[in-house]
Amino acid sequence: MHIVHVAAEMAPIAKVGGLGDVVHGLSRALLSQKQAVTVILPKYDCLNLNYVEHLEIVNPTFPITFDGKVRRNAIWKGSVDGVSVIFIEAQEAEEYFDRGGIYGYADDVARFSYFSLAALTYLSSLNVDVLHIHDWHTALLAPLAQQLDLSNRPKVVLTIHNLAYQGICRGEDLLKIGLKATKDKEVNCLKEGILAADHVTTVSPNYAREILTTELGLNLQQTLRTHQHKFSGILNGIDYSTWNPETDPFLPTHFSASHPQKKALVKQELKKRLMLSSDEAPLVCSITRLVTQKGPELIKAALLRTLERGGQFVLLGSVLDEASHAQFYQLKRSLAGSRFVHLELTYNEELSHLVFAGADLFLVPSLFEPCGLTQMIAMRYGAVPLVRETGGLVDTVEQGKNGFSFGPPTAEAIWDSLDHALTVWKDKPAEWQMLVKNGMEENFSWERPAKAYLQLYLKTLKNQPSPFFSSR
Ligand code: ADP
């Protein structure tokens, strides 16, 4: 099969969060399953080209018709960790991808609908069996693909990584790429994708159930229910070569489930680097985008409680909006001078590896969480997760087996859970070691989900219905 992923992110060259990890990890796992895989990305000016091999231009003047005008694009080809990647450089379109970042611009819908049209125009010359599109950014490829001749129309699978981002725009944005719409009417890109795709997945079985409900369906529950026959949840994996405490090049020393002793040395190293006190204390960590979804208030409550209880806290958080910028810089200033806490308010891939490996307890108190990757990475690195019971966190963390969990999104609930975890760490080392070991021995590799996707592609190609909920 030739599977083409079209997406806004791919780790490690263009990553904001989990979407980038998934496109990278799933593509590599499909390659291991002997499939032909191509990824198509915008050629952002902020791509990390250090990880791209054999980069070359294959067509310097590839034309598309956007908003009634012909615009030329340079098509580049390269390889990332063995995966073929096509980059589309928009040369005559408002510097759409020369913004220094990936998202967050007023014209994001125009940028990604331009990219979707260019990707579709390019791949209509290729032999593609399955076109796998991701989130609202590339969802319009589903209705666009319906315009292709039946003879070379691929099957389209849309994965929803986060229902909270839907790409709301006006009909005129669709008209620009040749889709039918009413100029001033509101359009929802993700919904258009759901309606037109051959199959829709989301990134955990539990989130698949949740988004059919009024509580978490964010106005798309009815659309999803109507299309339930072509909707399923497949739990994400993590890339086992990127996230491996036995070989991780970012770690000063290595450890494994059977030889966990050296994790203590990594913890020491992390504390030294962040100038934390060398006192024996539990190290509680969180690595996240600081947005409402991730429960920043709960993170703050847990941080202060950890300090009260004599623990240490490291937060590696990307601040992406003004409110969290103000809140967390204020917190950082108020704690300046403490050798029990470190707030690193930026995105830092290299430091994230050291934090996962040095942490004792790892917090993921999300208000909602489609899958969540950090709890799985934390477990692989011997950090015990403490999570809120929502979405994919429920599919991966089990209280008393490999972690701790709490229900209500309140400070009291996270304090109770945190107090319990810190007591186990201090007074019940054997129980703690059991949690660490069980987490490290979980299998969250991409092998199982890649096989589930492969089965889904095959069924979709044969027009067979797929079961609603895939299991872990
Ligand atoms: P989301 O996609 O909603 O941000 P996920 O848990 O699915 O959440 O994926 C987050 C990914 O981004 C993980 O690989 C995590 O390590 C990484 N990440 C998040 N914030 C940061 C940060 N500030 N620095 C480095 N890596 C981060």
Boltz pocket constraint, residues with backbone or C-beta under 6 A from the ligand:
constraints:
  - pocket:
      binder: B
      contacts: [[A, 16], [A, 17], [A, 18], [A, 19], [A, 21], [A, 287], [A, 288], [A, 289], [A, 316], [A, 317], [A, 318], [A, 344], [A, 346], [A, 347], [A, 348], [A, 349], [A, 352], [A, 371], [A, 372], [A, 373], [A, 374], [A, 375]]
      max_distance: 6.0
